[in-house]
Amino acid sequence: MSPIDGVPMDDGRGITANTDGRIGPGIYAVGWAKRGPSGTIPTNRADLIAVVDLIAADVSPAGKPGGDGLDALLTERGVRVVDLDGWNRIDAAETARAEGEHPREKFTTFAEMLAVLND
């Protein structure tokens, strides 16, 4: 592996110097950069998942309410949230409206779209 400016290397092993995928603040390694030329796609995928967890822990601000906080804010502001089931209903209605060879006829206003959810 060729060195990357500013990224420490473990020259003896030919990989980035890392601890469980963490190289330094905001710098991470997965796959061969993390452990050397070994493993397969599933191995690399497992590395990726572990490093995503590291990144999430590093960027998740302590004390922030996350998704629950967003839900509460949207409810407080009277925003109608469309979940996956609602989106599927809208998608099915647009498909059913299609004429000829068109795969769908899109709604042109939010009111039309949300009316499908009120039925």
Secondary structure as the mmCIF struct_conf table of DSSP 4:
data_model
#
loop_
_struct_conf.conf_type_id
_struct_conf.id
_struct_conf.beg_label_comp_id
_struct_conf.beg_label_asym_id
_struct_conf.beg_label_seq_id
_struct_conf.end_label_comp_id
_struct_conf.end_label_asym_id
_struct_conf.end_label_seq_id
TURN_TY1_P TURN_TY1_P1 ASP A 5 GLY A 6
STRN STRN1 MET A 9 ASP A 10
TURN_TY1_P TURN_TY1_P2 ASP A 11 GLY A 14
STRN STRN2 ILE A 15 THR A 16
STRN STRN3 THR A 19 THR A 19
TURN_TY1_P TURN_TY1_P3 ASP A 20 GLY A 21
STRN STRN4 ARG A 22 GLY A 24
TURN_TY1_P TURN_TY1_P4 PRO A 25 GLY A 26
STRN STRN5 ILE A 27 TYR A 28
HELX_RH_AL_P HELX_RH_AL_P1 GLY A 31 ARG A 35
BEND BEND1 PRO A 37 PRO A 37
HELX_RH_AL_P HELX_RH_AL_P2 ILE A 41 VAL A 59
BEND BEND2 SER A 60 SER A 60
TURN_TY1_P TURN_TY1_P5 ALA A 62 GLY A 63
HELX_RH_AL_P HELX_RH_AL_P3 GLY A 66 GLU A 76
TURN_TY1_P TURN_TY1_P6 ARG A 77 GLY A 78
HELX_LH_PP_P HELX_LH_PP_P1 VAL A 79 VAL A 81
HELX_RH_AL_P HELX_RH_AL_P4 LEU A 84 ALA A 96
TURN_TY1_P TURN_TY1_P7 ARG A 97 ARG A 97
TURN_TY1_P TURN_TY1_P8 GLY A 100 GLU A 101
BEND BEND3 PRO A 103 PRO A 103
BEND BEND4 THR A 108 THR A 109
HELX_RH_AL_P HELX_RH_AL_P5 PHE A 110 ASN A 118
#
